[in-house]
């Protein structure tokens, strides 16, 4: 009973910290108890608290937005890459809060009275926080259900603009991207030879992205006009490859609300 109260208390605290920030990589892994080894170090604490470190690379090919026709005549699209280091702690095999930091390399494109406009941001610092929670396991089937909630932000300070293929100077700019995501997924571990495993997983995701992109070029103000995303609901699927008990590799895809793939690495300490 005491252990249950501790778990519930940690979950409530983590949810309070995250507040409403329930689109970034879901995996690495959707199962918070993967990798499943004792860690690189060995101590009595490893039965209650484990530390994980990893790296995620996400490649976003398309994220469409609804738009304000006052500014643009075609739905703006966000694309680009994220490269993020990740540190997490698994508490009592139930919840896993984590932080991420790295950099983004993004671009926003749209069409307005000036023609086809593309604003390309230079690589910029990006950070994120999140929480994964173990919800349920179907005994005898090996199926586990997990949920995640996350927030990510980046604000590039330097951008380039291209209008109908012509590059121009920028006198002022705003490029801000804030993302929220909540997911529900299911995974199953498949044992392989040499103490290795595959863990395929899939699920549904709700996401919301705020993208504020506006530039001034020679006193001409150009605004992407991006409002809320065109789609908020999507699906994800991926697989984790486990080896040496304490290490895993991840590959994941996102569809409908956005088109993105990601890959990553996790080490259990």
MOKARA-V984805 format. One record per residue. RES is the residue in one small letter. PSI is psi in degrees with one decimal (999 if undefined). Layout:
# MOKARA-V984805
RES&PSI ; RES&PSI
This chain:
# MOKARA-V984805
x&-43.0 ; x&-41.3 ; x&-40.4 ; x&-42.2 ; x&-37.9 ; x&-45.1 ; x&-46.5 ; x&-38.0 ; x&-43.4 ; x&-38.6 ; x&-45.6 ; x&-41.0 ; x&-44.0 ; x&-41.4 ; x&-35.7 ; x&-41.9 ; x&-43.6 ; x&-22.0 ; x&-120.4 ; x&13.8 ; x&58.2 ; x&999 ; x&90.4 ; x&-176.2 ; x&128.7 ; x&-40.9 ; x&-152.6 ; x&48.7 ; x&166.7 ; x&-29.5 ; x&113.9 ; x&-17.1 ; x&23.9 ; x&129.4 ; x&153.8 ; x&10.5 ; x&-175.2 ; x&-7.2 ; x&166.9 ; x&-37.3 ; x&167.7 ; x&122.4 ; x&166.6 ; x&-29.1 ; x&-22.4 ; x&-14.8 ; x&-15.5 ; x&-36.1 ; x&127.5 ; x&151.1 ; x&140.0 ; x&143.7 ; x&145.5 ; x&-172.9 ; x&134.8 ; x&137.1 ; x&119.6 ; x&136.1 ; x&101.9 ; x&115.6 ; x&-24.3 ; x&130.1 ; x&109.7 ; x&152.2 ; x&151.1 ; x&160.2 ; x&161.7 ; x&113.5 ; x&-9.9 ; x&-30.1 ; x&-35.7 ; x&156.9 ; x&1.2 ; x&142.2 ; x&123.8 ; x&149.7 ; x&136.5 ; x&137.1 ; x&164.3 ; x&-164.2 ; x&152.8 ; x&139.2 ; x&109.7 ; x&128.8 ; x&149.9 ; x&133.8 ; x&129.8 ; x&162.9 ; x&125.5 ; x&120.7 ; x&117.0 ; x&29.3 ; x&24.2 ; x&-44.4 ; x&152.4 ; x&91.7 ; x&149.6 ; x&161.0 ; x&151.4 ; x&148.5 ; x&145.3 ; x&-137.1 ; x&156.0 ; x&157.6 ; x&88.3 ; x&163.3 ; x&147.2 ; x&133.1 ; x&147.2 ; x&179.7 ; x&130.7 ; x&-162.4 ; x&-19.9 ; x&-14.2 ; x&-151.3 ; x&116.7 ; x&135.6 ; x&123.9 ; x&116.5 ; x&115.6 ; x&141.9 ; x&158.4 ; x&135.0 ; x&156.7 ; x&138.4 ; x&147.4 ; x&160.7 ; x&159.4 ; x&157.3 ; x&176.2 ; x&133.4 ; x&144.8 ; x&134.9 ; x&123.4 ; x&-46.2 ; x&153.3 ; x&133.0 ; x&102.3 ; x&135.7 ; x&-20.7 ; x&-19.8 ; x&13.1 ; x&131.8 ; x&142.3 ; x&131.8 ; x&159.8 ; x&150.4 ; x&154.1 ; x&138.1 ; x&161.6 ; x&140.5 ; x&145.3 ; x&147.8 ; x&144.5 ; x&80.1 ; x&139.3 ; x&-14.5 ; x&133.6 ; x&161.1 ; x&149.3 ; x&141.3 ; x&121.5 ; x&114.9 ; x&40.7 ; x&-2.0 ; x&124.0 ; x&134.9 ; x&170.2 ; x&155.7 ; x&128.2 ; x&-28.0 ; x&159.6 ; x&160.7 ; x&126.6 ; x&101.8 ; x&132.5 ; x&121.6 ; x&131.6 ; x&139.4 ; x&148.3 ; x&141.7 ; x&138.8 ; x&159.4 ; x&122.1 ; x&169.2 ; x&141.6 ; x&161.6 ; x&129.2 ; x&133.4 ; x&115.6 ; x&137.7 ; x&-176.8 ; x&164.8 ; x&38.2 ; x&29.1 ; x&161.5 ; x&155.5 ; x&138.9 ; x&86.9 ; x&147.6 ; x&159.3 ; x&162.4 ; x&-169.5 ; x&153.6 ; x&142.0 ; x&131.8 ; x&155.9 ; x&130.3 ; x&128.2 ; x&119.0 ; x&111.2 ; x&106.6 ; x&118.7 ; x&133.5 ; x&153.1 ; x&126.1 ; x&112.9 ; x&48.2 ; x&3.0 ; x&114.3 ; x&126.3 ; x&124.9 ; x&133.8 ; x&-24.6 ; x&15.1 ; x&131.5 ; x&-133.5 ; x&159.6 ; x&151.7 ; x&-37.0 ; x&136.9 ; x&-21.1 ; x&137.6 ; x&-177.1 ; x&155.3 ; x&152.4 ; x&149.9 ; x&-173.7 ; x&148.9 ; x&135.1 ; x&118.5 ; x&138.1 ; x&149.7 ; x&26.9 ; x&-36.9 ; x&6.9 ; x&149.0 ; x&150.3 ; x&144.5 ; x&144.0 ; x&130.5 ; x&151.1 ; x&146.7 ; x&136.7 ; x&164.1 ; x&-72.5 ; x&-25.9 ; x&164.7 ; x&111.4 ; x&150.7 ; x&154.5 ; x&159.5 ; x&156.0 ; x&176.1 ; x&139.5 ; x&138.2 ; x&135.5 ; x&128.1 ; x&999
